[in-house]
């Protein structure tokens, strides 16, 4: 993992965020957004894992089809929402890069 602006970013959801008494307001804002993205991706991932588990239970004969379908729909909707938010962020970034200074 490579440090970015002195912060090591990781997939584990922590993002290398630790308490630091000398945090500037700009860095605090960046860390808040970074933490929000990490938490959101983590939630989407956990919904997908729950759907996978429900499908495994269903195929083994222990699960409930309604539970599996609901878990799959939750995972699909959350993933699609995450993709749309990503698309909006990329579009906003591209728009900012087109601005003349």
Secondary structure, DSSP 8 states (H G I E B T S, - for coil): --EETTEE--TTSSTT----TT--HHHHHHHHHHHHHHHHHHHHHHHHHHHHHHHHHHHTT-S-HHHHHHHHHHHHHHHHHHHHHHHHHHHHHHHHHHS--
